[in-house]
Amino acid sequence: MSGLKVVVAGAGGRMGAAVIAAIAATPGLVLHAALDRHDSPGSGKDAGQLAGLLPLAIPVTSDSEAALAGADALIDFTAPAVSVHFAELAAPRGLVHVIGTTGFTPEEDWSIAKAGQAGARIVKSGNFSLGVNVLAGLVQQASKMLADYDIEIVEMHHNRKVDAPSGTALLLGQAAAEGRNVDLATHSVRVRDGHTGARVNGTIGFASLRGGTVVGEHTVLLAGPSERIELTHRAENRSIFAHGALHAAVWANRQPPGLYGMADVLGFAE
């Protein structure tokens, strides 16, 4: 069967199922293999059925070496350490590796960048939604134009999300920092508790909410004298991330090895 041969990591999870369904609905893409932990509830089950489709005769496996053999691309919404491992496997194979995992340490980010230098074609983003990436561009522009306004980023996700702030919130925070030409790491405020004193000018605040089944909501507030601007994105279905990740895979398949972001995929990068 012709087409871009795609492996889905985390196939038993909600994002994995959404990616498998999106592959089935996209001409030119073929599900090559489905990966998950050996102790995953979906281990050994048919990948199609896990995604709510007809059986595809592709059982979910934990054998990454076998799954990647003959593959073109890997879509990865898993965990930071797992994504680093997959990047190291992708490099010598020259694979496309699309990473939607969030919560990386600086050391893990460095390892992924190194894999891009070693032969993998990596697209890594805190969010693969077209709308969110357009929002990031708007945030960067607004932050630059409203240089004296306070910036606060509020995000809410479902009660099973394990990292905070979300990767999307950090993506938006980075956009705001670039608009101000400052370093996000030294200008962000992640926690406020007790007697914190007055807000420090020029900082970028984050607030994380968790509850229910919220797919993802993000609001960037720019608060100035007597007025406030709110830029908001609400994700209503995980399919937007799945289709964005597959779009990134098709794009990366035509690129040289390296580490890319969605700004590159969508042509927003300068």
Secondary structure, 3 states (H helix, E strand, C coil): CCCEEEEEECCCCHHHHHHHHHHHCCCCEEEEEEECCCCCCCCCCEHHHHCCCCCCCCEEECCHHHHHCCCCEEEECCCHHHHHHHHHHHHHHCCEEEECCCCCCHHHHHHHHHHHHCCCEEEECCCCCHHHHHHHHHHHHHHHHCCCCEEEEEEEECCCCCCCCCHHHHHHHHHHHHHHCCCHHHHEECCCCCCCCCCCCCCEEEEEEECCCCCEEEEEEEEECCEEEEEEEEECCCHHHHHHHHHHHHHHCCCCCEEECHHHHCCCCC
